[in-house]
């Protein structure tokens, strides 16, 4: 009804001022309506009725009409209805009102001829076909931005004198740039056929004198870069042959780096523009970066390291974040000098007075320490030896200090702590200079696990402790901090309100690979008992939203329990047996459910199949049977018999299902 009334008012109104307000109302309505739950067709009516007003004699009506089109392409994108509208022929609906249509839109090729890259990109002729007619809205926006103005437009343009003799009025060009960026963001597959041309539009805008046009040119550049990044992600639904080819992306970024982007980053007096240009530079595809010329790679890195010392917090935060993106690039992360330079730059930002700068720096520190682990696993000893001990110590101390900061900083600081503690070698652990820093960092992690911090922080802290447990150089079995760590995780797995945190704590408890890592019999049995209680409480929650994680929680707890059983000693069996005598029947359905739910993805993104789960149970049975035989009947409860009963029940149920 709201759509109908406003569209009727649009047709009936002749006053430019009132028309502008009606179109603004429509834009607000479109931005807030749940179209995915409404009958299709509403947006089509709005789309068709607003088209003629793009060429209205009043510039304010034209600007608000573009705002409305921007709302249509950004609301819940991508919507199938909008995709169909964008694929309509260019002429559709343009001449349905008395207002003159500017001649600029009559030629499909006019705007492309204005751009030197037009027709050169391989994307223009996919699979040997003729070049597609560009999307009407894309062509409209580019025409408004790059083509000289037409004299037939209205007197109200005189209110906007800037470059009025050459281009369309500035507010109209700005709105067209914003719509173009929204179109690229929401409907990238439609825009990618004109990827290089759109890059040229961004370049031209960044070369202009008006800072607002430059800013929105940089924002368009960032959306183009982000669109390619999304397409090339490992889990992208876009088929490889339908993605923008890496060679085209290299051409695109070569054009940017030979164009106005470096100058904008170095010399701009406008911090917001520098920030956007920095964000744009961080949206480069890693595969394309590795194929850029060496001097262009050095230029990117040098610019970012320099901007990290900016006095403006917006620019400094953007540079710190961009360095955190670059440190993950395969062609950069194994370069020890780059890693060291980036680490020092990030540590500098981590001590900044601006909370936003510190938050971005902490995120980048997390990425940098992820890189240390990747290099440790892929490059090995050589990388570990080349990295300075002094830098490692600085990373450890700075991350410990940052873990006491506000939650936005703390969540990534604890992630970094877990990585650095995992990375440390026996020589570091034995080094007296490291000893105090290691103790302080471990205490910071343990305190965070049991704190009242946000769930994201506590999740990261549990994950970090799991990382610590992976380092064989740390004395996990006998150290006092290990007792505190196991106790904190055992408490969280039983009682944390957030199930995702419980899942991560159960995962951490199942990481140590040797029985001696779990310490004394008493400590081992406390962990076992905590997991049994946690399994029984795996459906206890006051928050209905947590129920969707209860199955994953049970899976992880069962995996942890079987892991402990595979490592148990003869001295552990009396308490394990006592627990099963008391709670065995209560937890049996959960273990059977765990065995049945094959192929379920765990929190780490790993799939475990039915055979693997059955092998885990059989491994525990074999291990415990051997211990019980050595005890020669002294065990009051034979744990292996309990597990054999579970396996028999599971096998019978499976056979019945298959029959």
ZIGIPE-V409530 format. One record per residue. RES is the residue in one letter. BURIAL is 1 if it has 16 or more other C-alpha atoms within 10 Angstrom, else 0. Layout:
res;burial
RES;BURIAL
RES;BURIAL
//
This chain:
res;burial
X;0
X;0
X;1
X;0
X;0
X;1
X;1
X;0
X;0
X;1
X;0
X;0
X;0
X;0
X;0
X;0
X;0
X;0
X;1
X;1
X;0
X;1
X;1
X;1
X;1
X;1
X;1
X;0
X;1
X;1
X;1
X;0
X;0
X;0
X;1
X;0
X;0
X;0
X;0
X;0
X;0
X;0
X;1
X;0
X;0
X;1
X;1
X;0
X;1
X;1
X;1
X;1
X;1
X;1
X;1
X;1
X;1
X;1
X;1
X;1
X;1
X;1
X;1
X;1
X;1
X;1
X;1
X;1
X;1
X;1
X;1
X;1
X;1
X;1
X;1
X;0
X;1
X;0
X;1
X;0
X;0
X;1
X;0
X;0
X;1
X;1
X;0
X;0
X;0
X;1
X;0
X;0
X;0
X;1
X;0
X;0
X;1
X;0
X;0
X;1
X;1
X;0
X;0
X;1
X;1
X;0
X;0
X;0
X;0
X;0
X;1
X;1
X;0
X;0
X;1
X;0
X;1
X;1
X;1
X;0
X;1
X;1
X;1
X;1
X;0
X;0
X;0
X;0
X;0
X;0
X;0
X;0
X;0
X;1
X;1
X;1
X;1
X;1
X;1
X;1
X;1
X;1
X;1
X;1
X;1
X;1
X;1
X;0
X;1
X;0
X;0
X;0
X;1
X;0
X;0
X;0
X;1
X;0
X;0
X;0
X;0
X;0
X;0
X;0
X;0
X;0
X;1
X;1
X;1
X;1
X;1
X;1
X;1
X;1
X;1
X;1
X;1
X;1
X;1
X;1
X;1
X;1
X;1
X;1
X;1
X;1
X;1
X;1
X;1
X;1
X;1
X;1
X;1
X;1
X;1
X;1
X;1
X;1
X;1
X;1
X;1
X;1
X;1
X;1
X;1
X;1
X;1
X;0
X;0
X;0
X;1
X;1
X;1
X;1
X;1
X;1
X;1
X;1
X;1
X;1
X;1
X;1
X;1
X;1
X;1
X;1
X;1
X;1
X;1
X;1
X;1
X;1
X;0
X;0
X;0
X;0
X;0
X;0
X;0
X;0
X;0
X;0
X;1
X;1
X;0
X;1
X;0
X;1
X;1
X;1
X;0
X;1
X;1
X;1
X;1
X;1
X;1
X;0
X;1
X;1
X;1
X;1
X;0
X;1
X;1
X;0
X;0
X;0
X;0
X;0
X;1
X;1
X;1
X;1
X;1
X;1
X;1
X;1
X;1
X;1
X;1
X;1
X;1
X;1
X;1
X;1
X;1
X;1
X;1
X;0
X;1
X;1
X;0
X;0
X;0
X;1
X;0
X;0
X;0
X;1
X;1
X;0
X;1
X;1
X;1
X;0
X;1
X;1
X;1
X;0
X;0
X;1
X;1
X;1
X;1
X;1
X;1
X;1
X;1
X;1
X;1
X;1
X;1
X;1
X;1
X;1
X;1
X;1
X;1
X;1
X;0
X;1
X;1
X;1
X;0
X;0
X;0
X;0
X;1
X;1
X;0
X;1
X;1
X;1
X;1
X;1
X;1
X;1
X;1
X;1
X;0
X;1
X;0
X;0
X;1
X;1
X;1
X;1
X;1
X;1
X;1
X;1
X;1
X;1
X;1
X;1
X;1
X;1
X;1
X;1
X;1
X;1
X;1
X;1
X;1
X;1
X;0
X;0
X;0
X;0
X;0
X;0
X;1
X;1
X;0
X;0
X;0
X;0
X;1
X;0
X;0
X;1
X;1
X;1
X;1
X;1
X;1
X;1
X;1
X;1
X;1
X;1
X;1
X;0
X;1
X;0
X;1
X;1
X;1
X;1
X;1
X;1
X;1
X;1
X;1
X;1
X;1
X;1
X;1
X;1
X;1
X;1
X;1
X;1
X;1
X;0
X;0
X;1
X;1
X;0
X;0
X;0
X;0
X;1
X;0
X;0
X;1
X;1
X;0
X;0
X;1
X;1
X;0
X;1
X;1
X;1
X;1
X;1
X;1
X;1
X;0
X;0
X;0
X;0
X;1
X;1
X;1
X;1
X;1
X;1
X;1
X;1
X;1
X;1
X;1
X;1
X;1
X;1
X;1
X;1
X;1
X;1
X;1
X;1
X;0
X;1
X;1
X;0
X;0
X;0
X;1
X;1
X;1
X;0
X;1
X;1
X;1
X;1
X;1
X;1
X;1
X;1
X;1
X;1
X;1
X;1
X;1
X;1
X;1
X;1
X;1
X;1
X;1
X;1
X;1
X;1
X;1
X;1
X;1
X;1
X;1
X;1
X;0
X;0
X;1
X;1
X;1
X;1
X;1
X;1
X;1
X;0
X;1
X;1
X;1
X;1
X;1
X;1
X;1
X;1
X;1
X;1
X;1
X;1
X;1
X;0
X;0
X;1
X;1
X;1
X;1
X;0
X;0
X;0
X;0
X;0
X;1
X;0
X;1
X;1
X;1
X;1
X;1
X;1
X;1
X;1
X;1
X;1
X;1
X;1
X;1
X;1
X;1
X;1
X;1
X;1
X;1
X;1
X;1
X;0
X;0
X;1
X;1
X;1
X;1
X;1
X;1
X;0
X;1
X;1
X;0
X;0
X;0
X;1
X;0
X;0
X;0
X;1
X;0
X;1
X;1
X;1
X;0
X;1
X;1
X;1
X;0
X;0
X;0
X;1
X;0
X;1
X;1
X;0
X;0
X;0
X;0
X;0
X;0
X;1
X;0
X;0
X;1
X;1
X;0
X;1
X;1
X;1
X;1
X;1
X;1
X;0
X;1
X;1
X;1
X;0
X;1
X;1
X;0
X;0
X;0
X;0
X;0
X;0
X;1
X;0
X;1
X;1
X;1
X;1
X;0
X;1
X;1
X;1
X;0
X;1
X;1
X;0
X;0
X;1
X;1
X;0
X;0
X;0
X;0
X;0
X;0
X;0
X;0
//
